[in-house]
Structure formats: C-alpha cells, structure tokens
Amino acid sequence: MKRYIFLLQSKQFFFFVIFAFLIFVFISRLGYASQEADTLRDHVRDLEDVVVRYTEIPNIAGEGASLHIYNDGYAVVSYPAYMQRAGNYGIYLNQETLDHLWVLVTGKDILEFNEQAVFQRKSALNQARKELLSKLSNITDTFGMRLEIYPNRYKFVGFRNGDSGELKEIFWSGLKWDAYQFPEIKEIQILANIQQALMAVMARSDLKKID
C-alpha cells in the first residue's frame, strides 16, 4: 500500500514538473514574441523622426547600403540583396554615441557646406599641382554618398527657419580618395570623418536582424 502511494505521489510530482516546464516555455515564448513585435515597430516607425540618413551610391547599377538614425537613438541599417549581409538590421545607439554623431553632423562647416565652392577649391588645387594622380580622382573613385541631416529634430540648433523638416543634404563622389589627396580642405576632412563614423555603426557586430 505504501509503495502504491509512493508511486502515485511520484507520478503526480513528475506531471507537476512537466506542467511547470511547459508553462515556463509558454511564458518565455510570449516574451520573445513581444520583443520581436517591439523590434518590428521600431523598424516601421515614422520617417519624420529620422535625424540622419546616410546612403551609399556605388559605381555599379543598383542601390547601396543605407543608415537611418532616429531621434531616440534607434538606427536601422539596410543592405541590398547583392551584399553579403543583405537585409535590415536594427540597434539602439547609446547616448554617448548618438551625441557624438550629432556633434559631427551639426557642426558649422557641415551645415554651411557648399558643394560647388568645395569642388572649385579642389579643382584649383588639382590644376596648381598638375599631378596625374590628382586628375585621376574623378576616374578611379566614383563611389558616391548622400548625407541627409535634419538639424532641428534631435537637439534643436535653429537651422534656417527652425522647422523640424529643414534638411541639409550633401552629395559627394570619391570622398575617400579626396580626403587622402586634399588634407588641406577642411570641409572634405570633416565629411570623411562623418562617413567613417556612420560606416562604423553600419559595420557593428551587435546589429540585430529585423527581416
């Protein structure tokens, strides 16, 4: 009789453990699903919250990789299908990283960046040097980039009329080469530093794939 009661109690305990384990798994899956839903909501958030958008324009057909940074520090990196890391990735930048990027992209030399004026200075230096390598800069490095900044959306800087939709857009081709060839052109050096900082975000190993 005692043996029967012991076996019965053992079976009850066994079923209790199994039941508790199943409940734990169920709750864990709910939490995981909730996190996935939060990540998805981050990805499809309002584009009016974008403060910086960086787009690579390769010298081949098709779109390049891009980076969107939102005003709360959330960043979305998108790689096109032909790239090894194809897909969309998300990450929250910490306050220090976000503030550092913001200082870079809202400096006076960037907000007042005049592409035509900088290009003319570059051309004048090319002509003065009469160096073949300098003349090749427009041929050997045609990789382009587009930088879009909304200076009044994160920490208000009073750009132009102060509206949140005010946009500073910069397009440059062959930036890496130009930064190497023209160290005396401050605007190109600053733009290259910004590009490096943004590309560092895009290359982070802790990016979480969204889709």
C-alpha positions in Angstrom: 0.0 0.0 0.0 2.8 2.4 0.9 4.6 1.5 -2.2 1.5 2.3 -4.3 1.1 5.7 -2.5 4.7 6.5 -3.1 4.4 5.6 -6.8 1.3 7.7 -7.1 2.9 10.7 -5.4 6.0 10.3 -7.7 3.8 10.3 -10.8 2.0 13.4 -9.5 5.3 15.2 -8.9 6.5 14.2 -12.3 3.5 15.6 -14.1 3.7 18.7 -12.0 7.3 19.3 -13.1 6.3 18.7 -16.7 3.4 21.1 -16.4 5.6 23.8 -14.8 8.1 23.4 -17.5 5.5 23.8 -20.3 4.2 26.9 -18.5 7.7 28.3 -18.4 8.3 27.7 -22.1 5.0 29.3 -23.0 5.7 32.4 -21.0 9.2 32.6 -22.5 7.8 32.4 -26.0 5.3 35.2 -25.2 8.2 37.4 -24.0 10.2 36.6 -27.2 7.2 37.4 -29.4 6.7 40.7 -27.6 10.4 41.6 -28.1 10.1 40.7 -31.8 7.0 42.9 -32.1 8.8 45.8 -30.4 11.7 45.5 -32.9 9.3 45.4 -35.8 7.5 48.5 -34.5 10.9 50.2 -34.3 11.7 49.4 -37.9 8.4 50.8 -39.3 8.4 53.9 -37.2 7.6 57.4 -38.5 10.2 58.7 -41.0 9.5 62.2 -39.5 11.6 61.0 -36.6 14.7 60.5 -38.7 17.5 62.8 -37.8 20.3 61.5 -40.1 20.1 59.4 -43.2 23.2 58.1 -45.0 23.1 56.4 -48.3 25.9 54.8 -50.3 25.8 55.2 -54.0 28.0 52.5 -55.6 29.6 52.9 -59.0 27.5 49.9 -60.2 23.9 49.5 -61.1 21.5 49.2 -58.1 21.1 50.7 -54.7 23.7 50.8 -52.0 23.6 50.3 -48.2 21.9 52.9 -46.1 21.6 54.0 -42.5 18.6 55.7 -40.8 19.1 57.2 -37.3 16.1 58.3 -35.3 15.7 60.9 -32.6 15.7 58.4 -29.8 18.9 56.7 -30.9 17.4 53.8 -32.8 19.2 53.0 -36.0 18.2 50.9 -39.0 20.9 49.6 -41.4 19.7 48.3 -44.7 21.9 46.2 -47.1 20.7 45.4 -50.6 20.2 41.9 -51.9 23.5 41.6 -53.7 25.5 42.2 -50.5 26.7 39.5 -48.1 24.7 41.0 -45.2 21.5 41.5 -47.2 18.6 42.6 -45.1 17.5 45.1 -42.5 19.2 45.4 -39.1 18.4 47.5 -36.0 20.2 48.7 -33.0 19.8 51.3 -30.2 22.8 53.7 -30.0 23.8 54.7 -26.5 23.6 58.4 -25.6 27.3 58.9 -25.9 27.4 57.6 -29.5 24.3 59.5 -30.5 25.6 62.8 -29.1 29.0 62.3 -30.7 27.4 61.7 -34.1 25.1 64.7 -33.6 28.1 67.0 -32.9 29.7 65.8 -36.1 26.8 66.3 -38.4 25.6 69.7 -37.0 29.0 71.4 -37.0 29.1 74.8 -38.7 31.3 73.6 -41.5 28.7 70.8 -42.4 25.6 72.9 -42.1 27.2 75.6 -44.3 28.8 73.0 -46.6 28.7 74.4 -50.2 29.4 71.6 -52.6 30.2 73.8 -55.5 32.6 76.0 -53.6 34.5 73.0 -52.1 34.6 71.4 -55.5 36.1 74.6 -57.0 38.8 74.6 -54.4 39.6 71.0 -55.1 39.8 71.7 -58.8 42.0 74.7 -58.3 44.4 72.6 -56.2 44.4 69.9 -58.9 45.3 72.5 -61.5 48.0 74.0 -59.4 49.7 70.7 -58.7 49.4 69.3 -62.2 49.6 65.8 -60.8 48.3 62.8 -62.7 47.1 61.1 -59.6 45.0 64.1 -58.6 43.4 64.2 -62.0 42.5 60.5 -61.7 40.5 61.2 -58.5 37.3 61.6 -60.6 38.0 58.4 -62.5 39.4 55.8 -60.1 37.0 56.6 -57.2 33.4 57.2 -58.3 31.8 55.7 -55.2 29.2 58.3 -54.0 27.5 59.1 -50.8 24.4 61.1 -49.8 24.1 62.6 -46.4 20.8 64.0 -45.2 20.6 65.8 -41.8 17.6 67.2 -40.0 19.3 69.6 -37.6 16.2 70.7 -35.7 14.9 67.2 -34.8 17.2 65.9 -32.1 18.8 68.8 -30.3 17.5 72.0 -31.8 20.2 74.1 -33.4 17.9 76.7 -35.1 18.9 75.7 -38.6 17.4 78.0 -41.2 13.8 78.8 -40.1 13.9 76.3 -37.3 11.3 74.0 -38.7 11.7 70.2 -37.9 11.5 69.5 -41.6 14.5 71.6 -42.6 17.0 69.4 -44.4 20.7 69.7 -45.1 21.7 67.4 -47.9 25.2 66.7 -49.1 26.2 64.6 -52.0 29.9 63.7 -52.7 31.6 61.3 -55.1 35.1 59.9 -54.4 35.2 61.1 -50.8 37.8 58.6 -49.6 40.2 59.5 -52.4 39.6 63.2 -52.0 40.2 63.0 -48.2 43.5 61.4 -48.9 44.5 63.8 -51.7 43.4 67.0 -50.1 44.2 67.1 -46.4 44.2 70.9 -46.6 40.5 71.1 -47.4 38.9 71.1 -44.0 35.3 70.5 -45.2 36.3 67.3 -47.1 38.2 66.0 -44.0 35.1 66.7 -41.8 32.8 65.0 -44.2 35.1 62.0 -44.4 35.2 61.7 -40.6 31.4 61.7 -40.6 31.3 59.0 -43.2 33.7 56.9 -41.2 31.6 57.3 -38.0 28.4 56.3 -39.8 30.0 53.4 -41.6 31.3 52.2 -38.2 27.7 52.0 -37.0 26.7 50.0 -40.1 29.5 47.5 -39.5 28.7 46.8 -35.9 28.7 43.1 -34.9 25.8 43.6 -32.5 23.2 44.7 -35.1 20.0 42.7 -34.8 18.4 41.5 -38.0 14.9 42.7 -38.4 13.9 40.9 -41.7 
